């Protein structure tokens, strides 16, 4: 159960895993960008979300029941420097902030760098 290299844009709630019905076992989440989502990661006590290297931008509540990994950040929308489609713009802190997990291509089939950009798009 993995959630890797995604961009969530203008969503009501990012990742919500309140019960075992959604997935069995723990959820590994890496390199995800939440852009203009009021809420980021939510989880009940079991199963757990193992989260790191995610950037939550513009949220009022970034984490509830989930511990932010040491490589994760909460930013304002201005600090994130992303386009209206969720692509990081030149100078965005999401660029090169991810952890390489062996995925070679981004959403648009462009080669990912090492370290990769957080989210679905390589910048």
N, C-alpha and C positions, 0 to 999 in steps of 0.2 A: 504494500500500500504506500504509494509515493505520490507526492505533489511537488513537482520540480519544474523550475523555469517557466512560471506562468505570470501573466499580467492580469490583474483584476482591476477593471476600470469602471468607476461610477456605480459600484455595486452597493447594495444595502448592507450586506454583511459578507465578509471575506470567507473564512473557513469556519464552519460550525459543525462540530462533531460531538453532539450532546448525548448520543446513545450508541449502542452496539448495532443498531439496525443499519446505519450508513455503511460501515465497514467493520469487518472482523479484524482484530489486532490493532497495533499501533500504526500511526500515520507518520511517515517521514516527510518533512516539508523543508525544501531548500531553494534558495534563489528566486523567491516569489516577490513580486511587486504589487502592492495594493495602492492604487492611485484614486484619490477622492472617494474612498469607501469609509463611511463613518465608524465602522467596526472592523477589526482585523481578525485575529484568531480567538475562537471560543471553543471550550471543550469541557465535557463533564469529567469526572474523576477517572473513568475507565471507559473505553480505551483512551490512551494518551496520544498527544501530538508532540513529536520530537521535531522542534522547529529551530532553524538557524539560517543566517544569511538571507533574511527577508527584510524588505524595506516597506514600512507602512506609512503612507504619505497622506496627510490631511485627515487622519482619523481622530475622533474624540475619545474612543476607547480602543487601544491597540491590542491588548491582550486581556483575556479573562479566562482563568483556569489553565492557562498555558504560560510557561516560562520562556521569555525571549532568550534566544541564543546569544552568545557573546558577539557574533558577527552581524546581528540584526540591528536595525535603527528605526526610530520613529522620526519622521520629518514633516515639516509643513509642505504644502503644495509648492510654494515658491522655492523652498530648498531642494525639492526633488528635481526641478527643471525638466519636466516631461511635456511632450506635445499633447494636444487634445486627444490623440489616439493612444497615448500611453508610452510612446517611444521616448527614451531618454535623449535629451538634447546635449549638444557639446557642453562639457563642463559639469554635467550631472554627476552627483556622487554615486549613482547606481552603476556607472561605467567602471568595469574592472573590480567591482566590490563583491562578486560572487565567489563560490568555491567550485572548482572544476570537478565534475562528476562523470566525465566520460561522454557527455552529449556533445556532438560535434556541430550541429546545425541549429539555428534559431527558427522561429516561426516562419520566417520568409526564406528559409533554406540558405541563409548566409552562415559562413564559418564562424563558430564561437572562438573567442580568444581565451587565453588562460592567464589570469583568472577572467571568467566571463562577466558580462553585464548582468545585473539582477533583472529578472523578468523574462518575458518571451522574446524580446528583441535585442540582438547584439548591436552595440553602437560603434 
